[in-house]
């Protein structure tokens, strides 16, 4: 069997994860934390390119990683135009969209920029992204919001959703395309998707204002009250955006996004922690119920994943509300780095097509 060496790059808001795989076996994994003061020097996310790349290269050199051996460099997909799921070659059009934040600005936009730049200097490496947050397989009827000024859009944790769904299908001896699944990613934000025969036909917009609240995001807020707040004169646009994403959910109630610590508080009997944690689980369960109707009640399994899925109290609360719909299976945590390597390897081995952006 041919052994492929794959470099995976995953930029986050205040960190950059970098990993080297031999096929899908990790040989090196590092999460590099960035001082917020270093990042604040840059006006735009794309301006961080040189800084982030230099940090990555120093770390790889320190670990004696032989870059010339790499056959693929894959970055976390940023906020691209809406695209179908899969692995994409990084081309000029993608670089232009991400550099100029044409569809949104996020640290993950740097993944493709850095991956292609590194790959270009290597003798045999190809540059990819896989399943960015903007994967869009929604049915047209799901796009209607209720007013023509607004469309519902597909932005969610596509990389982890797809990996968990595909791995579950393998475990039960089925093809992903044969199953109807509801996948719930519970991290800083929460996304609940209806996977019908291999496509996510509906999902809450998990980035800025739809669905359950989570550790950092407010989810769906009362529209009238939000409109009045916007015109109260007490908040600037940037402050309202932070209320929705970044300073919502647990951060708003506890001044912390640490779901583990708040879970411990609930276990120790803190009544506020119990109520807010239960409310989050309650909203997740409601969203699962909604997605079960999208699948017309034909649900093979409900899959819970993400960091919050480690919390058995939250998991049990959700189970009591949705177990009548389908079997609930828990895959706690997330492994985006492995998901990136698996997607790159599938293309290198000819098991998946490499799509053009």
DAUR-V341335 format. One line per field, one symbol per residue. phi: phi as a letter, one per 20 degrees, with the letter a starting at -180 (. if undefined). Layout:
BEGIN
phi: ???
END
This chain:
BEGIN
phi: .feddcddccfdgcbcecbccdldefdabbdeedfgfffffdfcgffegfffffffffffffelfeffefdbccdffeeefgcffpdcfecffffffffelfdqdbgfgfgfffffffffedfceddccblffegccffgffefepbffcdfcecbefffgfffffffgffemcegfeddcddcedcfccccdeedlnceebaffeebpbnffbgccemfdgffffffffdfnecegfffffffcocdlggfeclbdeffffffgffenffffffffffffgfffgffgffffgelmedfadddbnffffefffffffgfecffeafdddcfnbcffffffffffgffemebeeedf
END
